[in-house]
Amino acid sequence: MISNRFEVSQEETVQVLRLALPDQMDGMEIDTIIDSVLRSLEGKSQNSWVLDLSDVAYMGSSMLGLMVNIRERIRQGGGSLVLCGLSTQLMRIFQTCCLERLFRIAKTRPEALAIASR
């Protein structure tokens, strides 16, 4: 599934969700992205996932909530999730919110794929 803000693909046995978010978005666009991303997980939550945040400039409370929601859906489905590509600013936001404790975080996509493939 591809939209202008996210893409879901498969690399070997791992599902990859790549988000591309600008530094500012309106509420309607955020809601649309959240709904679309969660729909893309349906029936696949038992899989291993990599969430690539390399192209994310914006991460407000709605998007942080989406990260937690993605994690929970995948966890409940028996799958696994690894985040990658967090900028220094994004990592600081995760640390401020204590979210780095909830997620496995890799620096690069190849590293995340290796972890998720185990």
N, C-alpha and C positions, 0 to 999 in steps of 0.2 A: 504494500500500500504506500502510495507516495502523495504527499501534498507539498505545498511550498514551505511548510514549516517542519515537517518530519517525514522520515522515510523508514520503512520496515523492510529489512532484507534478511537473507540467510547466508551465513558463511559456514560451510560444512554443517555441523550439527547445532550451531548456535544462531539464535534469532538476534538480529541487531536492530536496535531502534536508535536512529540518529535524529536528534533535535537540532533545528536551526532557528534560533530565536533572536530577534534584534533587541537592542537595549530598551525599546519602548513598544508597547502593544496596547491596544484598547481592550476593554473588558469582554466585548463580544468575540473578538478574535481568540482571546485566551480561553473562553468557554468552549469555542469550537474546537480548538486544539486539544483541550482536555478530553472532550467527548470522543473525538476521533482516535486519539492515542489509546484510550481505554477500550474502545471497540476493537482496535487492532490486536489487543491481548486476548480477546475472547477465543476460547478453545485452544490457546497456546500457552497458558500459564504454567503448564507442567514442564515446559522446555527451559533450557539454559538461555539466558538473555544477557546481552551487553547493551548498556545505554550509553551512547556516545554523545558527550556534551561539548565536543570540540568547537561547535559553531553556536554556542549559547552565550549571548551577551546579557540577556535579561533573566533574572530569577527572583521574582517577587513571591509573596506568600502563596498565591494561587499555584504557581509552578512548583514551589517547594512542597505544597500539599499533593500535587500530582506525583512527585517523586516518591513520597511516602505511600500513596495509593498504588502506584505501580509495584513497589516493593511488596506491599501486603498481598495484592492479587497474585503475584508470582509465587510468593511464599505459601499462600493458602493452596495454590494449585500443585505444590510440590516441586516447583522449578527453582532456579537460582538466578541471581542478578549480580552483575558487576558493572560499576560505573567507570567511565574513562573520559579523558580529555578535559578535566576540570581546569579552568584557568585559575590563576592565583587568587583572583577576586572571588570566583565561585567557591573555591575551597575555603576561603575565609568565611563566606556566608554559611557554608555547611558546618564549619567549626563553631561559629557563633551560635548556631541553632542546635548544636550537638548532634547533627545528622550524620557526621562521619562515623559515629558509633553504630549506626543502623545499616550502613552500606559497606560492601567490599569495594574498594576504590583502587583502580590501576591507573598509572600515568598514561599509557598509550593503548590504542585499540588492539595491537597485536598481543600485548601483555594481558589485556582483559579477555581476549579470545582464548588465550592459553589457560587462564584461570577458569573460565566458564566451561571449557572443554573437559576438564577433569572429572 
